[in-house]
Amino acid sequence: MDHGHPELPSFWRSPAGLALMLALVVGGFYLVTEHSAHLFGALPYLLILACPLMHGFMHRGHGHGAQGQPRSGDEHPRQ
């Protein structure tokens, strides 16, 4: 169903987006081939730094920001 809104072109399909993608591919290839010792030396630290980030994203679905309002399915029967 067309509502008369023109579809905006994606950034990655524009000339600037394609040039950026090409630069990232060339830079990544250079990084892996010429600096693999530095890259693999930093890998354990990057994995350790990723843990708090993943922890923060994983807690978004638990409803910690509901401020006392139970979500559906979380109601506990009163005894």
PDB file of N, CA, C and O in Angstrom:
ATOM      1  N   MET A   1       0.837  -1.159   0.000  1.00  0.00           N
ATOM      2  CA  MET A   1       0.000   0.000   0.000  1.00  0.00           C
ATOM      3  C   MET A   1       0.891   1.233   0.000  1.00  0.00           C
ATOM      4  O   MET A   1       1.665   1.439   0.934  1.00  0.00           O
ATOM      5  N   ASP A   2       0.790   2.036  -1.016  1.00  0.00           N
ATOM      6  CA  ASP A   2       1.621   3.222  -1.167  1.00  0.00           C
ATOM      7  C   ASP A   2       0.879   4.421  -0.613  1.00  0.00           C
ATOM      8  O   ASP A   2      -0.233   4.723  -1.048  1.00  0.00           O
ATOM      9  N   HIS A   3       1.488   5.109   0.350  1.00  0.00           N
ATOM     10  CA  HIS A   3       0.871   6.275   0.964  1.00  0.00           C
ATOM     11  C   HIS A   3       1.383   7.573   0.370  1.00  0.00           C
ATOM     12  O   HIS A   3       1.126   8.640   0.926  1.00  0.00           O
ATOM     13  N   GLY A   4       2.093   7.515  -0.732  1.00  0.00           N
ATOM     14  CA  GLY A   4       2.571   8.716  -1.376  1.00  0.00           C
ATOM     15  C   GLY A   4       3.902   9.209  -0.846  1.00  0.00           C
ATOM     16  O   GLY A   4       4.359  10.281  -1.243  1.00  0.00           O
ATOM     17  N   HIS A   5       4.543   8.450   0.045  1.00  0.00           N
ATOM     18  CA  HIS A   5       5.842   8.841   0.583  1.00  0.00           C
ATOM     19  C   HIS A   5       6.934   8.258  -0.305  1.00  0.00           C
ATOM     20  O   HIS A   5       6.990   7.044  -0.503  1.00  0.00           O
ATOM     21  N   PRO A   6       7.796   9.107  -0.837  1.00  0.00           N
ATOM     22  CA  PRO A   6       8.875   8.556  -1.667  1.00  0.00           C
ATOM     23  C   PRO A   6       9.868   7.805  -0.787  1.00  0.00           C
ATOM     24  O   PRO A   6      10.196   8.247   0.314  1.00  0.00           O
ATOM     25  N   GLU A   7      10.341   6.671  -1.284  1.00  0.00           N
ATOM     26  CA  GLU A   7      11.300   5.866  -0.540  1.00  0.00           C
ATOM     27  C   GLU A   7      12.670   6.530  -0.614  1.00  0.00           C
ATOM     28  O   GLU A   7      13.176   6.820  -1.698  1.00  0.00           O
ATOM     29  N   LEU A   8      13.267   6.766   0.564  1.00  0.00           N
ATOM     30  CA  LEU A   8      14.574   7.390   0.612  1.00  0.00           C
ATOM     31  C   LEU A   8      15.645   6.369   0.245  1.00  0.00           C
ATOM     32  O   LEU A   8      15.569   5.217   0.672  1.00  0.00           O
ATOM     33  N   PRO A   9      16.627   6.770  -0.530  1.00  0.00           N
ATOM     34  CA  PRO A   9      17.692   5.832  -0.890  1.00  0.00           C
ATOM     35  C   PRO A   9      18.547   5.509   0.330  1.00  0.00           C
ATOM     36  O   PRO A   9      18.767   6.358   1.194  1.00  0.00           O
ATOM     37  N   SER A  10      19.015   4.292   0.382  1.00  0.00           N
ATOM     38  CA  SER A  10      19.869   3.865   1.478  1.00  0.00           C
ATOM     39  C   SER A  10      21.230   4.540   1.366  1.00  0.00           C
ATOM     40  O   SER A  10      21.725   4.774   0.264  1.00  0.00           O
ATOM     41  N   PHE A  11      21.837   4.854   2.521  1.00  0.00           N
ATOM     42  CA  PHE A  11      23.158   5.478   2.516  1.00  0.00           C
ATOM     43  C   PHE A  11      24.172   4.558   1.867  1.00  0.00           C
ATOM     44  O   PHE A  11      25.050   5.026   1.143  1.00  0.00           O
ATOM     45  N   TRP A  12      24.071   3.260   2.109  1.00  0.00           N
ATOM     46  CA  TRP A  12      25.062   2.307   1.605  1.00  0.00           C
ATOM     47  C   TRP A  12      24.977   2.137   0.092  1.00  0.00           C
ATOM     48  O   TRP A  12      25.900   1.588  -0.510  1.00  0.00           O
ATOM     49  N   ARG A  13      23.905   2.586  -0.533  1.00  0.00           N
ATOM     50  CA  ARG A  13      23.787   2.504  -1.992  1.00  0.00           C
ATOM     51  C   ARG A  13      24.160   3.818  -2.674  1.00  0.00           C
ATOM     52  O   ARG A  13      24.179   3.898  -3.902  1.00  0.00           O
ATOM     53  N   SER A  14      24.455   4.838  -1.887  1.00  0.00           N
ATOM     54  CA  SER A  14      24.867   6.112  -2.460  1.00  0.00           C
ATOM     55  C   SER A  14      26.355   6.046  -2.793  1.00  0.00           C
ATOM     56  O   SER A  14      27.052   5.164  -2.291  1.00  0.00           O
ATOM     57  N   PRO A  15      26.858   6.958  -3.627  1.00  0.00           N
ATOM     58  CA  PRO A  15      28.294   6.949  -3.939  1.00  0.00           C
ATOM     59  C   PRO A  15      29.174   7.115  -2.700  1.00  0.00           C
ATOM     60  O   PRO A  15      30.225   6.481  -2.599  1.00  0.00           O
ATOM     61  N   ALA A  16      28.756   7.955  -1.765  1.00  0.00           N
ATOM     62  CA  ALA A  16      29.546   8.129  -0.542  1.00  0.00           C
ATOM     63  C   ALA A  16      29.544   6.851   0.293  1.00  0.00           C
ATOM     64  O   ALA A  16      30.570   6.485   0.867  1.00  0.00           O
ATOM     65  N   GLY A  17      28.409   6.178   0.363  1.00  0.00           N
ATOM     66  CA  GLY A  17      28.327   4.936   1.122  1.00  0.00           C
ATOM     67  C   GLY A  17      29.171   3.834   0.508  1.00  0.00           C
ATOM     68  O   GLY A  17      29.831   3.082   1.224  1.00  0.00           O
ATOM     69  N   LEU A  18      29.155   3.734  -0.815  1.00  0.00           N
ATOM     70  CA  LEU A  18      29.976   2.733  -1.490  1.00  0.00           C
ATOM     71  C   LEU A  18      31.465   3.019  -1.312  1.00  0.00           C
ATOM     72  O   LEU A  18      32.261   2.094  -1.148  1.00  0.00           O
ATOM     73  N   ALA A  19      31.843   4.298  -1.345  1.00  0.00           N
ATOM     74  CA  ALA A  19      33.247   4.657  -1.135  1.00  0.00           C
ATOM     75  C   ALA A  19      33.669   4.335   0.297  1.00  0.00           C
ATOM     76  O   ALA A  19      34.777   3.847   0.520  1.00  0.00           O
ATOM     77  N   LEU A  20      32.795   4.604   1.268  1.00  0.00           N
ATOM     78  CA  LEU A  20      33.102   4.271   2.654  1.00  0.00           C
ATOM     79  C   LEU A  20      33.219   2.763   2.844  1.00  0.00           C
ATOM     80  O   LEU A  20      34.120   2.299   3.543  1.00  0.00           O
ATOM     81  N   MET A  21      32.331   2.001   2.237  1.00  0.00           N
ATOM     82  CA  MET A  21      32.387   0.547   2.339  1.00  0.00           C
ATOM     83  C   MET A  21      33.686   0.012   1.731  1.00  0.00           C
ATOM     84  O   MET A  21      34.314  -0.882   2.299  1.00  0.00           O
ATOM     85  N   LEU A  22      34.082   0.543   0.604  1.00  0.00           N
ATOM     86  CA  LEU A  22      35.328   0.116  -0.034  1.00  0.00           C
ATOM     87  C   LEU A  22      36.529   0.464   0.849  1.00  0.00           C
ATOM     88  O   LEU A  22      37.448  -0.342   0.993  1.00  0.00           O
ATOM     89  N   ALA A  23      36.523   1.651   1.434  1.00  0.00           N
ATOM     90  CA  ALA A  23      37.622   2.054   2.324  1.00  0.00           C
ATOM     91  C   ALA A  23      37.687   1.157   3.557  1.00  0.00           C
ATOM     92  O   ALA A  23      38.779   0.812   4.011  1.00  0.00           O
ATOM     93  N   LEU A  24      36.537   0.778   4.103  1.00  0.00           N
ATOM     94  CA  LEU A  24      36.519  -0.117   5.261  1.00  0.00           C
ATOM     95  C   LEU A  24      37.036  -1.505   4.909  1.00  0.00           C
ATOM     96  O   LEU A  24      37.746  -2.121   5.704  1.00  0.00           O
ATOM     97  N   VAL A  25      36.690  -2.002   3.734  1.00  0.00           N
ATOM     98  CA  VAL A  25      37.177  -3.317   3.307  1.00  0.00           C
ATOM     99  C   VAL A  25      38.684  -3.290   3.099  1.00  0.00           C
ATOM    100  O   VAL A  25      39.392  -4.187   3.557  1.00  0.00           O
ATOM    101  N   VAL A  26      39.178  -2.269   2.413  1.00  0.00           N
ATOM    102  CA  VAL A  26      40.621  -2.154   2.172  1.00  0.00           C
ATOM    103  C   VAL A  26      41.358  -1.968   3.502  1.00  0.00           C
ATOM    104  O   VAL A  26      42.393  -2.597   3.720  1.00  0.00           O
ATOM    105  N   GLY A  27      40.849  -1.128   4.378  1.00  0.00           N
ATOM    106  CA  GLY A  27      41.477  -0.919   5.680  1.00  0.00           C
ATOM    107  C   GLY A  27      41.460  -2.179   6.535  1.00  0.00           C
ATOM    108  O   GLY A  27      42.446  -2.479   7.208  1.00  0.00           O
ATOM    109  N   GLY A  28      40.359  -2.918   6.518  1.00  0.00           N
ATOM    110  CA  GLY A  28      40.286  -4.174   7.264  1.00  0.00           C
ATOM    111  C   GLY A  28      41.249  -5.210   6.726  1.00  0.00           C
ATOM    112  O   GLY A  28      41.884  -5.932   7.496  1.00  0.00           O
ATOM    113  N   PHE A  29      41.363  -5.291   5.403  1.00  0.00           N
ATOM    114  CA  PHE A  29      42.316  -6.224   4.803  1.00  0.00           C
ATOM    115  C   PHE A  29      43.746  -5.866   5.192  1.00  0.00           C
ATOM    116  O   PHE A  29      44.540  -6.747   5.526  1.00  0.00           O
ATOM    117  N   TYR A  30      44.078  -4.573   5.151  1.00  0.00           N
ATOM    118  CA  TYR A  30      45.409  -4.116   5.531  1.00  0.00           C
ATOM    119  C   TYR A  30      45.679  -4.410   7.006  1.00  0.00           C
ATOM    120  O   TYR A  30      46.777  -4.834   7.367  1.00  0.00           O
ATOM    121  N   LEU A  31      44.687  -4.186   7.849  1.00  0.00           N
ATOM    122  CA  LEU A  31      44.840  -4.439   9.272  1.00  0.00           C
ATOM    123  C   LEU A  31      45.106  -5.912   9.546  1.00  0.00           C
ATOM    124  O   LEU A  31      45.967  -6.242  10.362  1.00  0.00           O
ATOM    125  N   VAL A  32      44.390  -6.789   8.884  1.00  0.00           N
ATOM    126  CA  VAL A  32      44.552  -8.228   9.117  1.00  0.00           C
ATOM    127  C   VAL A  32      45.876  -8.725   8.554  1.00  0.00           C
ATOM    128  O   VAL A  32      46.550  -9.524   9.204  1.00  0.00           O
ATOM    129  N   THR A  33      46.267  -8.275   7.362  1.00  0.00           N
ATOM    130  CA  THR A  33      47.472  -8.815   6.746  1.00  0.00           C
ATOM    131  C   THR A  33      48.750  -8.241   7.326  1.00  0.00           C
ATOM    132  O   THR A  33      49.719  -8.976   7.517  1.00  0.00           O
ATOM    133  N   GLU A  34      48.778  -6.955   7.610  1.00  0.00           N
ATOM    134  CA  GLU A  34      50.015  -6.326   8.048  1.00  0.00           C
ATOM    135  C   GLU A  34      50.165  -6.216   9.559  1.00  0.00           C
ATOM    136  O   GLU A  34      51.284  -6.138  10.066  1.00  0.00           O
ATOM    137  N   HIS A  35      49.064  -6.210  10.272  1.00  0.00           N
ATOM    138  CA  HIS A  35      49.119  -5.991  11.712  1.00  0.00           C
ATOM    139  C   HIS A  35      48.428  -7.111  12.470  1.00  0.00           C
ATOM    140  O   HIS A  35      47.813  -6.861  13.507  1.00  0.00           O
ATOM    141  N   SER A  36      48.513  -8.330  11.981  1.00  0.00           N
ATOM    142  CA  SER A  36      47.813  -9.436  12.631  1.00  0.00           C
ATOM    143  C   SER A  36      48.350  -9.709  14.034  1.00  0.00           C
ATOM    144  O   SER A  36      47.582 -10.099  14.914  1.00  0.00           O
ATOM    145  N   ALA A  37      49.653  -9.515  14.265  1.00  0.00           N
ATOM    146  CA  ALA A  37      50.206  -9.740  15.606  1.00  0.00           C
ATOM    147  C   ALA A  37      49.601  -8.764  16.610  1.00  0.00           C
ATOM    148  O   ALA A  37      49.274  -9.157  17.730  1.00  0.00           O
ATOM    149  N   HIS A  38      49.448  -7.499  16.226  1.00  0.00           N
ATOM    150  CA  HIS A  38      48.841  -6.514  17.113  1.00  0.00           C
ATOM    151  C   HIS A  38      47.353  -6.803  17.293  1.00  0.00           C
ATOM    152  O   HIS A  38      46.814  -6.677  18.393  1.00  0.00           O
ATOM    153  N   LEU A  39      46.710  -7.184  16.219  1.00  0.00           N
ATOM    154  CA  LEU A  39      45.279  -7.450  16.256  1.00  0.00           C
ATOM    155  C   LEU A  39      44.972  -8.638  17.156  1.00  0.00           C
ATOM    156  O   LEU A  39      44.076  -8.567  17.997  1.00  0.00           O
ATOM    157  N   PHE A  40      45.709  -9.728  16.984  1.00  0.00           N
ATOM    158  CA  PHE A  40      45.451 -10.911  17.793  1.00  0.00           C
ATOM    159  C   PHE A  40      45.938 -10.724  19.227  1.00  0.00           C
ATOM    160  O   PHE A  40      45.421 -11.376  20.134  1.00  0.00           O
ATOM    161  N   GLY A  41      46.910  -9.858  19.452  1.00  0.00           N
ATOM    162  CA  GLY A  41      47.359  -9.560  20.803  1.00  0.00           C
ATOM    163  C   GLY A  41      46.326  -8.793  21.602  1.00  0.00           C
ATOM    164  O   GLY A  41      46.263  -8.926  22.824  1.00  0.00           O
ATOM    165  N   ALA A  42      45.511  -7.987  20.925  1.00  0.00           N
ATOM    166  CA  ALA A  42      44.482  -7.203  21.599  1.00  0.00           C
ATOM    167  C   ALA A  42      43.164  -7.960  21.712  1.00  0.00           C
ATOM    168  O   ALA A  42      42.263  -7.507  22.418  1.00  0.00           O
ATOM    169  N   LEU A  43      43.027  -9.077  21.051  1.00  0.00           N
ATOM    170  CA  LEU A  43      41.764  -9.812  21.026  1.00  0.00           C
ATOM    171  C   LEU A  43      41.278 -10.228  22.416  1.00  0.00           C
ATOM    172  O   LEU A  43      40.094 -10.041  22.697  1.00  0.00           O
ATOM    173  N   PRO A  44      42.114 -10.780  23.306  1.00  0.00           N
ATOM    174  CA  PRO A  44      41.601 -11.131  24.639  1.00  0.00           C
ATOM    175  C   PRO A  44      41.059  -9.918  25.401  1.00  0.00           C
ATOM    176  O   PRO A  44      40.057 -10.028  26.108  1.00  0.00           O
ATOM    177  N   TYR A  45      41.709  -8.778  25.263  1.00  0.00           N
ATOM    178  CA  TYR A  45      41.234  -7.576  25.948  1.00  0.00           C
ATOM    179  C   TYR A  45      39.906  -7.091  25.357  1.00  0.00           C
ATOM    180  O   TYR A  45      39.042  -6.601  26.084  1.00  0.00           O
ATOM    181  N   LEU A  46      39.749  -7.229  24.049  1.00  0.00           N
ATOM    182  CA  LEU A  46      38.490  -6.830  23.420  1.00  0.00           C
ATOM    183  C   LEU A  46      37.344  -7.727  23.868  1.00  0.00           C
ATOM    184  O   LEU A  46      36.221  -7.258  24.053  1.00  0.00           O
ATOM    185  N   LEU A  47      37.623  -9.015  24.044  1.00  0.00           N
ATOM    186  CA  LEU A  47      36.589  -9.927  24.528  1.00  0.00           C
ATOM    187  C   LEU A  47      36.197  -9.584  25.962  1.00  0.00           C
ATOM    188  O   LEU A  47      35.014  -9.610  26.302  1.00  0.00           O
ATOM    189  N   ILE A  48      37.174  -9.263  26.803  1.00  0.00           N
ATOM    190  CA  ILE A  48      36.876  -8.892  28.188  1.00  0.00           C
ATOM    191  C   ILE A  48      36.096  -7.578  28.228  1.00  0.00           C
ATOM    192  O   ILE A  48      35.177  -7.435  29.035  1.00  0.00           O
ATOM    193  N   LEU A  49      36.443  -6.629  27.383  1.00  0.00           N
ATOM    194  CA  LEU A  49      35.717  -5.361  27.347  1.00  0.00           C
ATOM    195  C   LEU A  49      34.306  -5.525  26.786  1.00  0.00           C
ATOM    196  O   LEU A  49      33.429  -4.715  27.087  1.00  0.00           O
ATOM    197  N   ALA A  50      34.074  -6.547  25.985  1.00  0.00           N
ATOM    198  CA  ALA A  50      32.749  -6.776  25.413  1.00  0.00           C
ATOM    199  C   ALA A  50      31.772  -7.331  26.447  1.00  0.00           C
ATOM    200  O   ALA A  50      30.560  -7.196  26.280  1.00  0.00           O
ATOM    201  N   CYS A  51      32.279  -7.953  27.511  1.00  0.00           N
ATOM    202  CA  CYS A  51      31.396  -8.561  28.507  1.00  0.00           C
ATOM    203  C   CYS A  51      30.467  -7.547  29.179  1.00  0.00           C
ATOM    204  O   CYS A  51      29.263  -7.800  29.229  1.00  0.00           O
ATOM    205  N   PRO A  52      30.954  -6.411  29.700  1.00  0.00           N
ATOM    206  CA  PRO A  52      30.019  -5.452  30.302  1.00  0.00           C
ATOM    207  C   PRO A  52      29.024  -4.882  29.291  1.00  0.00           C
ATOM    208  O   PRO A  52      27.874  -4.606  29.635  1.00  0.00           O
ATOM    209  N   LEU A  53      29.457  -4.711  28.077  1.00  0.00           N
ATOM    210  CA  LEU A  53      28.558  -4.202  27.047  1.00  0.00           C
ATOM    211  C   LEU A  53      27.435  -5.201  26.766  1.00  0.00           C
ATOM    212  O   LEU A  53      26.267  -4.820  26.692  1.00  0.00           O
ATOM    213  N   MET A  54      27.786  -6.466  26.611  1.00  0.00           N
ATOM    214  CA  MET A  54      26.765  -7.499  26.385  1.00  0.00           C
ATOM    215  C   MET A  54      25.858  -7.625  27.604  1.00  0.00           C
ATOM    216  O   MET A  54      24.654  -7.831  27.450  1.00  0.00           O
ATOM    217  N   HIS A  55      26.406  -7.507  28.808  1.00  0.00           N
ATOM    218  CA  HIS A  55      25.621  -7.595  30.030  1.00  0.00           C
ATOM    219  C   HIS A  55      24.567  -6.490  30.056  1.00  0.00           C
ATOM    220  O   HIS A  55      23.412  -6.729  30.408  1.00  0.00           O
ATOM    221  N   GLY A  56      24.973  -5.288  29.684  1.00  0.00           N
ATOM    222  CA  GLY A  56      24.027  -4.182  29.654  1.00  0.00           C
ATOM    223  C   GLY A  56      22.920  -4.386  28.640  1.00  0.00           C
ATOM    224  O   GLY A  56      21.762  -4.081  28.927  1.00  0.00           O
ATOM    225  N   PHE A  57      23.242  -4.887  27.479  1.00  0.00           N
ATOM    226  CA  PHE A  57      22.221  -5.126  26.457  1.00  0.00           C
ATOM    227  C   PHE A  57      21.309  -6.284  26.833  1.00  0.00           C
ATOM    228  O   PHE A  57      20.125  -6.269  26.499  1.00  0.00           O
ATOM    229  N   MET A  58      21.838  -7.279  27.519  1.00  0.00           N
ATOM    230  CA  MET A  58      21.018  -8.430  27.881  1.00  0.00           C
ATOM    231  C   MET A  58      19.994  -8.074  28.958  1.00  0.00           C
ATOM    232  O   MET A  58      18.939  -8.705  29.022  1.00  0.00           O
ATOM    233  N   HIS A  59      20.273  -7.086  29.801  1.00  0.00           N
ATOM    234  CA  HIS A  59      19.338  -6.716  30.855  1.00  0.00           C
ATOM    235  C   HIS A  59      18.216  -5.812  30.362  1.00  0.00           C
ATOM    236  O   HIS A  59      17.299  -5.520  31.130  1.00  0.00           O
ATOM    237  N   ARG A  60      18.251  -5.368  29.139  1.00  0.00           N
ATOM    238  CA  ARG A  60      17.179  -4.502  28.634  1.00  0.00           C
ATOM    239  C   ARG A  60      15.842  -5.220  28.579  1.00  0.00           C
ATOM    240  O   ARG A  60      14.803  -4.585  28.761  1.00  0.00           O
ATOM    241  N   GLY A  61      15.836  -6.502  28.338  1.00  0.00           N
ATOM    242  CA  GLY A  61      14.584  -7.242  28.195  1.00  0.00           C
ATOM    243  C   GLY A  61      13.976  -7.692  29.498  1.00  0.00           C
ATOM    244  O   GLY A  61      12.906  -8.300  29.482  1.00  0.00           O
ATOM    245  N   HIS A  62      14.612  -7.421  30.646  1.00  0.00           N
ATOM    246  CA  HIS A  62      14.104  -7.918  31.912  1.00  0.00           C
ATOM    247  C   HIS A  62      13.078  -6.997  32.555  1.00  0.00           C
ATOM    248  O   HIS A  62      12.467  -7.384  33.552  1.00  0.00           O
ATOM    249  N   GLY A  63      12.866  -5.818  32.037  1.00  0.00           N
ATOM    250  CA  GLY A  63      11.876  -4.914  32.593  1.00  0.00           C
ATOM    251  C   GLY A  63      12.325  -4.237  33.871  1.00  0.00           C
ATOM    252  O   GLY A  63      11.492  -3.982  34.740  1.00  0.00           O
ATOM    253  N   HIS A  64      13.598  -3.935  34.023  1.00  0.00           N
ATOM    254  CA  HIS A  64      14.079  -3.275  35.224  1.00  0.00           C
ATOM    255  C   HIS A  64      13.614  -1.832  35.313  1.00  0.00           C
ATOM    256  O   HIS A  64      13.640  -1.245  36.395  1.00  0.00           O
ATOM    257  N   GLY A  65      13.191  -1.250  34.204  1.00  0.00           N
ATOM    258  CA  GLY A  65      12.749   0.133  34.216  1.00  0.00           C
ATOM    259  C   GLY A  65      11.254   0.279  34.383  1.00  0.00           C
ATOM    260  O   GLY A  65      10.736   1.377  34.178  1.00  0.00           O
ATOM    261  N   ALA A  66      10.532  -0.768  34.745  1.00  0.00           N
ATOM    262  CA  ALA A  66       9.076  -0.722  34.840  1.00  0.00           C
ATOM    263  C   ALA A  66       8.596   0.016  36.086  1.00  0.00           C
ATOM    264  O   ALA A  66       7.435   0.420  36.130  1.00  0.00           O
ATOM    265  N   GLN A  67       9.417   0.204  37.075  1.00  0.00           N
ATOM    266  CA  GLN A  67       9.124   0.949  38.296  1.00  0.00           C
ATOM    267  C   GLN A  67       7.893   0.414  39.014  1.00  0.00           C
ATOM    268  O   GLN A  67       6.959   1.155  39.317  1.00  0.00           O
ATOM    269  N   GLY A  68       7.912  -0.882  39.279  1.00  0.00           N
ATOM    270  CA  GLY A  68       6.863  -1.491  40.078  1.00  0.00           C
ATOM    271  C   GLY A  68       5.650  -1.941  39.304  1.00  0.00           C
ATOM    272  O   GLY A  68       4.739  -2.509  39.905  1.00  0.00           O
ATOM    273  N   GLN A  69       5.585  -1.726  38.035  1.00  0.00           N
ATOM    274  CA  GLN A  69       4.447  -2.156  37.246  1.00  0.00           C
ATOM    275  C   GLN A  69       4.740  -3.539  36.685  1.00  0.00           C
ATOM    276  O   GLN A  69       5.664  -3.688  35.885  1.00  0.00           O
ATOM    277  N   PRO A  70       3.976  -4.560  37.083  1.00  0.00           N
ATOM    278  CA  PRO A  70       4.256  -5.902  36.577  1.00  0.00           C
ATOM    279  C   PRO A  70       3.913  -6.016  35.093  1.00  0.00           C
ATOM    280  O   PRO A  70       2.933  -5.440  34.620  1.00  0.00           O
ATOM    281  N   ARG A  71       4.725  -6.756  34.385  1.00  0.00           N
ATOM    282  CA  ARG A  71       4.448  -7.026  32.979  1.00  0.00           C
ATOM    283  C   ARG A  71       3.479  -8.181  32.893  1.00  0.00           C
ATOM    284  O   ARG A  71       3.300  -8.906  33.871  1.00  0.00           O
ATOM    285  N   SER A  72       2.856  -8.368  31.760  1.00  0.00           N
ATOM    286  CA  SER A  72       1.954  -9.488  31.594  1.00  0.00           C
ATOM    287  C   SER A  72       2.746 -10.783  31.716  1.00  0.00           C
ATOM    288  O   SER A  72       3.815 -10.928  31.123  1.00  0.00           O
ATOM    289  N   GLY A  73       2.215 -11.712  32.483  1.00  0.00           N
ATOM    290  CA  GLY A  73       2.922 -12.966  32.702  1.00  0.00           C
ATOM    291  C   GLY A  73       3.798 -12.954  33.938  1.00  0.00           C
ATOM    292  O   GLY A  73       4.267 -14.008  34.369  1.00  0.00           O
ATOM    293  N   ASP A  74       4.032 -11.770  34.526  1.00  0.00           N
ATOM    294  CA  ASP A  74       4.869 -11.653  35.711  1.00  0.00           C
ATOM    295  C   ASP A  74       4.046 -11.514  36.996  1.00  0.00           C
ATOM    296  O   ASP A  74       4.613 -11.394  38.082  1.00  0.00           O
ATOM    297  N   GLU A  75       2.709 -11.529  36.879  1.00  0.00           N
ATOM    298  CA  GLU A  75       1.894 -11.349  38.057  1.00  0.00           C
ATOM    299  C   GLU A  75       2.021 -12.578  38.947  1.00  0.00           C
ATOM    300  O   GLU A  75       2.004 -13.715  38.475  1.00  0.00           O
ATOM    301  N   HIS A  76       2.147 -12.325  40.227  1.00  0.00           N
ATOM    302  CA  HIS A  76       2.214 -13.409  41.196  1.00  0.00           C
ATOM    303  C   HIS A  76       0.895 -13.444  41.942  1.00  0.00           C
ATOM    304  O   HIS A  76       0.422 -12.401  42.394  1.00  0.00           O
ATOM    305  N   PRO A  77       0.286 -14.616  42.083  1.00  0.00           N
ATOM    306  CA  PRO A  77      -0.996 -14.672  42.815  1.00  0.00           C
ATOM    307  C   PRO A  77      -0.772 -14.342  44.289  1.00  0.00           C
ATOM    308  O   PRO A  77       0.199 -14.780  44.905  1.00  0.00           O
ATOM    309  N   ARG A  78      -1.686 -13.569  44.825  1.00  0.00           N
ATOM    310  CA  ARG A  78      -1.603 -13.224  46.245  1.00  0.00           C
ATOM    311  C   ARG A  78      -2.158 -14.374  47.066  1.00  0.00           C
ATOM    312  O   ARG A  78      -3.161 -14.992  46.710  1.00  0.00           O
ATOM    313  N   GLN A  79      -1.489 -14.642  48.160  1.00  0.00           N
ATOM    314  CA  GLN A  79      -1.930 -15.764  48.997  1.00  0.00           C
ATOM    315  C   GLN A  79      -2.521 -15.268  50.267  1.00  0.00           C
ATOM    316  O   GLN A  79      -2.949 -16.065  51.102  1.00  0.00           O
TER     317      GLN A  79
END
